[in-house]
Structure formats: C-alpha cells, structure tokens
Amino acid sequence: MKIAVLGGDGYCGWATALYLSNQGHSVAIVDNFVRRQWDHELNAQTLTPIRPLSDRLRVWQSLTGKTIESFYGDVCDYEFLAATICDFEPDAVVHFAEQRSAPYSMIDRNHAVFTQVNNVVGTLNLLFALREHRPDCHLVKLGTMGEYGTPNIDIEEGYIAIEHNGRKDVLPFPKQPGSFYHLSKVHDSHNIMFTCKIWGLRATDLNQGVVYGTMTDETAMDEALINRFDYDDVFGTVLNRFCIQAAIGQPLTVYGKGGQTRGFLDIRDTVRCIEIACDNPAGRGECRVYNQFTEQFCVRDLADMVVAAGRKMGLSVDIDHLQDPRVEAEDHYYNAKHSKLIELGLQPHYLSDSLLDSLMNIAIKYKDRVDASLMFPQVNWREPRNDRRLQMGKTARTSLAAPRFENGAAESLVRARTKSVRSKG
Ligand SMILES: NC(=O)c1ccc[n+]([C@@H]2O[C@H](COP(=O)([O-])OP(=O)(O)OC[C@H]3O[C@@H](n4cnc5c(N)ncnc54)[C@H](O)[C@@H]3O)[C@@H](O)[C@H]2O)c1
C-alpha cells in the first residue's frame, strides 16, 4: 500500500513511517520541520539527540534497503499539499501534522490562533486535496481522547445511541475539550465527518490517548534513528516527564490532586493501530471513530508506579503536588471504551515494570541533556498571556516551592512557510 505520513518527522509520525516501511508499505513523509523550530522558540530540546530527517532516511535505507520518500512543505499551503497528493498518489494518508501541545495553545492569543489555523486549515486543505485528486484514498486522522473531556458517563467510540422525548438516534458523542488545542481537534472532527457525508470521503478518526515510550523495533536499530523524547512543560507527556524527573532526582510534579484520569498507550501500539486502520479502510462516505489507547491511569497512580520503579533501581523519588495550571477536574469518573482496535487485532503492550525500567534507563543515559528548569509548568490556563521566558533559568527546586505565573509580552511565533521540495531516501 502507498501511505503518506503527514508529520512524519515528529514523535508518532517517525515511529509510524519506519514501522510501515518495515512492513513493506511504500511510505512518504510530509513535514515542514516546524516542530524542530518550536524547540528553538521554547529554548527546549528533546532528551534524545535526533538527527536531521535526511540523515535519518539515509541510515534507514542503508540498514534496510528500503526507501522512504520525503516531501518538505507546509500542509497549510494548498498548492504544495495538492501537488504532493497528485505526485505520490497515496492509498492512505496518515495525518499527524498538527500542533499537538495543549500548553502551547494556551500560552497566549498568538499561540491559540496559530494552533487553530495550523490544525484546522491543514486538515481542511487535506480534505479538499483528497476530494479533488484522490477521492478513494483513506484518511487516517489523529484526534485525541481529550476531545471528549471527562463526562460523568461512559465515553463511547465516537458515537452514542440516544433516546430523547421518545425518539432514538445515534449521534456524535458530546465533546468537552479542555484547551484551544483540543478544540482544534474537535473542529477537525466536525470537518472530517461533514466531508465524508457530502463528498463520500472515507475516514478513520483515531482518538488517541497519551503516548509513552520512545523505542520501537525500528527506531532501536541504530542511534541515528532514535525518536524524540520530549520532557519540557509544554511538549513533554506525563509519564515521560516523571521518568526523567526520577532519573535526575527531582520530585515528580503532580498537578493538583492527581486524580486526573486519561487513556494511555505505548508508542509500539500507536504504530500498530495505524497499520490496523490502514489495512481495514473505512467505506466510502464512512467516518469511523476509534478510541486509541490500551489502559487508563490517573496521574497519581502513574507517579506511584514511577516512585516504586525508581526505588527498585536505587533512586530516591519524591512527589510534589503543584497547583494545577490547567482548568480541569482533579478527581472524576472516567470510563472510556476502547475495544474496536482490539477487535481488529491490536495486541496491547501494557505498561509493565520492565517498560518503566527501560524508560528510566533512557532517561539516565541522556540525563546530561536535561534542563531541570523546563520541568516546572509555566503556562497557566487562567491567564490570557503567559511569558515563559521569565521563568527560564530558575532552578526547578525554587520554582516548585513557589509556583507562579507571570504576564508579559508574547513570544513571537516562528512560522515555517516553506517551499515545496521533494527528495528521495
Ligand atoms: N504524542 C501524544 O501523546 C499524542 C496523543 C494524542 C494525540 N496525538 C496526536 O498525534 C499527532 C502527532 O503527535 P506527535 O506527538 O507525534 O507530535 P509532534 O509534534 O512530535 O509531530 C508533529 C509533526 O507534524 C509536523 N507539522 C506540524 N504542523 C505542520 C504543518 N503545518 N505542515 C507540515 N508539517 C507539520 C511537525 O513538524 C512535526 O514533525 C498530533 O496530531 C497529535 O495531536 C499525540
């Protein structure tokens, strides 16, 4: 199958592109490297040293003999995207190419606007490009479990059967997103559902949980293929952050009571879920929604697991409860269905002691690259403007003792408006 991976230089996209290539698919990566620019903007870097995409692809080819094509450009640039679709002629497009951090979208107005324009316009462009040039192509779009929020009822997979005033219907499950980023995903979902209905496109909307881990069989083949491992307060995800905090001897920063419960999955399951979705395409006019996670945990439980794993390795690990910078329920009911991908063959890698050990070993291996000041949350949902730079340089200890948020001038956004460039291998 010919599969285009939009956002293939990022965390989920890189692992997915290599996995699909290894499975024998013909893969193209489409990316404008804006994620690497956000690292510069935020003065942060991934724990693991990642190579430029051209190096990564060269090493992949020399190790496996397999070629991954690359298209350099912005999915918000319609001419570029349409030309790429016409040129590569994919059977499936996997769309990861979005701004995916909730805190980033909550920094200030500029970042909120950027996030929604980047995500909503990019997805709209893709829908139009598919309609015009590749109407039978299957769109596999990454959404998030955060679209649903935390309702006091079970969360279904995309749709809910409702009886109201004696009449019945199956309707989209209500969405209660918790950030401008999560809102952008809800807008995407509506646009996708609408275009399946009016144009007969075929789409699978994967509401993914929080991903942890960094190694897949493919990225572990050579250090040049290593994946991102984000740990800063803006792009780091919770379990990755806790493992690094344990490794550097910093207390684990639990926001509020820590009863926030979410769906989680191993990155090895992310790549397999994408393959399952591609192998089982939606029908024409169908917009399927799968909840893509394997286990649910509350933040407090994850912290306890990391403390226990750290102690086993001889590390002394403490937990600090910080004032929650987000506006969210800190203790709540949560029960989200997630059986559809399992019915299609997903065999989950559940979070185990050995996985925690290996995450912590990676954190220990690269701990000299850790900037501890990036652990403290600096974006407060309650403020319309957050200046992260004022907190930079403070030691994490000092910051943890006195959480505070400052207003100030917004950082200017670096926007990658790029020419379309195509390269092979
Ligand atoms: N990482 C998670 O835990 C998680 C959880 C749920 C959902 N998701 C979703 O999965 C997708 C991928 O997440 P990730 O963690 O790999 O993110 P990431 O930031 O590591 O990767 C995104 C990639 O897309 C590229 N990109 C962004 N905007 C682009 C544009 N306009 N044109 C071209 N390329 C662009 C970036 O350069 C980057 O390489 C996102 O849509 C995210 O919302 C991720």
Ligand as a Chemical Component Dictionary entry (heavy atoms), coordinates in Angstrom:
data_LIG
# 
_chem_comp.id                   LIG 
_chem_comp.type                 NON-POLYMER 
_chem_comp.pdbx_formal_charge   0 
_chem_comp.three_letter_code    LIG 
# 
loop_
_chem_comp_atom.comp_id 
_chem_comp_atom.atom_id 
_chem_comp_atom.alt_atom_id 
_chem_comp_atom.type_symbol 
_chem_comp_atom.charge 
_chem_comp_atom.model_Cartn_x 
_chem_comp_atom.model_Cartn_y 
_chem_comp_atom.model_Cartn_z 
_chem_comp_atom.pdbx_ordinal 
LIG N1  N1  N 0  2.021  12.439 21.448 1  
LIG C1  C1  C 0  0.878  12.137 22.053 2  
LIG O1  O1  O 0  0.858  11.701 23.225 3  
LIG C2  C2  C 0  -0.424 12.309 21.317 4  
LIG C3  C3  C 0  -1.622 11.961 21.979 5  
LIG C4  C4  C 0  -2.825 12.098 21.309 6  
LIG C5  C5  C 0  -2.859 12.570 20.006 7  
LIG N2  N2  N 1  -1.681 12.903 19.392 8  
LIG C6  C6  C 0  -1.771 13.420 18.018 9  
LIG O2  O2  O 0  -0.868 12.740 17.182 10 
LIG C7  C7  C 0  -0.315 13.645 16.225 11 
LIG C8  C8  C 0  1.196  13.578 16.289 12 
LIG O3  O3  O 0  1.646  13.896 17.601 13 
LIG P1  P1  P 0  3.197  13.901 17.921 14 
LIG O4  O4  O 0  3.325  13.713 19.379 15 
LIG O5  O5  O -1 3.896  12.992 17.006 16 
LIG O6  O6  O 0  3.548  15.413 17.570 17 
LIG P2  P2  P 0  4.925  16.046 17.055 18 
LIG O7  O7  O 0  4.837  17.496 17.322 19 
LIG O8  O8  O 0  6.096  15.296 17.585 20 
LIG O9  O9  O 0  4.871  15.796 15.475 21 
LIG C9  C9  C 0  4.058  16.556 14.606 22 
LIG C10 C10 C 0  4.824  16.710 13.287 23 
LIG O10 O10 O 0  3.987  17.445 12.380 24 
LIG C11 C11 C 0  4.758  18.454 11.754 25 
LIG N3  N3  N 0  3.847  19.563 11.418 26 
LIG C12 C12 C 0  3.088  20.310 12.242 27 
LIG N4  N4  N 0  2.407  21.238 11.548 28 
LIG C13 C13 C 0  2.731  21.059 10.252 29 
LIG C14 C14 C 0  2.360  21.700 9.044  30 
LIG N5  N5  N 0  1.511  22.748 9.043  31 
LIG N6  N6  N 0  2.851  21.254 7.859  32 
LIG C15 C15 C 0  3.724  20.193 7.849  33 
LIG N7  N7  N 0  4.133  19.550 8.968  34 
LIG C16 C16 C 0  3.640  19.985 10.150 35 
LIG C17 C17 C 0  5.814  18.853 12.777 36 
LIG O11 O11 O 0  6.958  19.431 12.193 37 
LIG C18 C18 C 0  6.110  17.503 13.446 38 
LIG O12 O12 O 0  7.178  16.839 12.805 39 
LIG C19 C19 C 0  -0.878 15.021 16.551 40 
LIG O13 O13 O 0  -1.930 15.318 15.690 41 
LIG C20 C20 C 0  -1.359 14.872 17.965 42 
LIG O14 O14 O 0  -2.436 15.737 18.205 43 
LIG C21 C21 C 0  -0.480 12.780 20.012 44 
# 
loop_
_chem_comp_bond.comp_id 
_chem_comp_bond.atom_id_1 
_chem_comp_bond.atom_id_2 
_chem_comp_bond.value_order 
_chem_comp_bond.pdbx_ordinal 
LIG N1  C1  SING 1  
LIG C1  O1  DOUB 2  
LIG C1  C2  SING 3  
LIG C2  C3  SING 4  
LIG C2  C21 DOUB 5  
LIG C3  C4  DOUB 6  
LIG C4  C5  SING 7  
LIG C5  N2  DOUB 8  
LIG N2  C6  SING 9  
LIG N2  C21 SING 10 
LIG C6  O2  SING 11 
LIG C6  C20 SING 12 
LIG O2  C7  SING 13 
LIG C7  C8  SING 14 
LIG C7  C19 SING 15 
LIG C8  O3  SING 16 
LIG O3  P1  SING 17 
LIG P1  O4  DOUB 18 
LIG P1  O5  SING 19 
LIG P1  O6  SING 20 
LIG O6  P2  SING 21 
LIG P2  O7  DOUB 22 
LIG P2  O8  SING 23 
LIG P2  O9  SING 24 
LIG O9  C9  SING 25 
LIG C9  C10 SING 26 
LIG C10 O10 SING 27 
LIG C10 C18 SING 28 
LIG O10 C11 SING 29 
LIG C11 N3  SING 30 
LIG C11 C17 SING 31 
LIG N3  C12 SING 32 
LIG N3  C16 SING 33 
LIG C12 N4  DOUB 34 
LIG N4  C13 SING 35 
LIG C13 C14 SING 36 
LIG C13 C16 DOUB 37 
LIG C14 N5  SING 38 
LIG C14 N6  DOUB 39 
LIG N6  C15 SING 40 
LIG C15 N7  DOUB 41 
LIG N7  C16 SING 42 
LIG C17 O11 SING 43 
LIG C17 C18 SING 44 
LIG C18 O12 SING 45 
LIG C19 O13 SING 46 
LIG C19 C20 SING 47 
LIG C20 O14 SING 48 
# 
